[in-house]
Amino acid sequence: MINSASSLVGVRFVGSGSAVPDRVLTNHDLAQMVDTTDEWIASRTGIRERHIADGDADSVANLAAQAGQKAIAAAGLSPEDIDLIILSTSTSDDLFGTAGRVQKILGAERAVAFDLVAACSGFVFGMVTASQYIRTGLYRNVLLIGADVLSRWVDWQDRRTCILFGDGAGALVLQASNDPVTDNLLGFEMRSDGKGNDLLNINYSGRSTFEPISMNGQEVYRFAVRRVPEVIEKSLNIANLTVSDVDWLILHQANQRIIDAVVNRFGIDPAKAVSNMGKYGNTSAASIPIALDEWVQAGKIESNHIVAIAGFGAGLSWGSAVFRWG
């Protein structure tokens, strides 16, 4: 921990990790469950398969801890070095929160731990939140995890929604910079509009449980295509950067059509737009960090690369951040 009276410090992004369940559910598998086909799903969403939790071993806590362990190791740290754990999830194992369980599994005994709920925007909101704890000098090493097990809340007879979602976790270690002039979170923008709250829900049913996911897909699509380019542009303006400065764009992996539309409206090179939803589907708060980790592990995202991320979803909420890797 850094003395809380310290002057403002910068943020670095130093390690990533991810984890998904072993069980894979393909579009062909879904075609045996509901009236759909591989071609219908892939042409409308870009999704070919998704990983689905299978029992307690694939709880949010366990998946989050697996991703967290990898991120901590990649950062060259031990769990005892972590000061704060932020778990971005909307599918907590426990309504009182799951971050404490993750802390226990990791053995990060010094860390404060709490859940942050912002649905598919959760990782972006979590990144901004984590950065403020570092910038004000309160904490040095923060573990941010996005993890969701949405398969718990899917109606497997509703072909409009059951084809979309998968389970997983992704993690990122943020660290205080030893150089006070280095701050690699270059710009961000977060927004909410509760007037659209009913467009995407897992509503409490009044029977000590929740209803399955309900979504107005057309309206969510229109919202994302309209609003996401705005917040990316705002983040770039704050960072004093332009579209041409971006090495990688990682959008929430909701639908390939949304990514394509945002890329087209934003005017960025499509080759810079990360997409891995074909393998994972929509993993909510986990989608951005899973994609980030995959590109880091593949050696595509390198030190000093400029990465723009954007999340959007229930709330309605949406946000963007621009950062330099490393």
Secondary structure, DSSP 4 states (H G I P E B T S, - for coil): ---TTSPP--EEEEEEEEE--S-EEEHHHHHTTSS--HHHHHHHH---EEE---SGGG-HHHHHHHHHHHHHHHTT--GGG--EEEEE-SS-SSTT-SHHHHHHHHT-TT-EEEEE--GGGHHHHHHHHHHHHHHTTS-SEEEEEEEEEGGGG--TT-TTTTTTB-EEEEEEEEEE-SSTT---EEEEEEEE-GGGGGGEE--B-SSSSBPPPEE-HHHHHHHHHHHHHHHHHHHHHHHT--GGG-SEEEE--S-HHHHHHHHHHHT--GGGB---HHHH-B-GGGHHHHHHHHHHHTT-S-TT-EEEEEEEETTTEEEEEEEE--
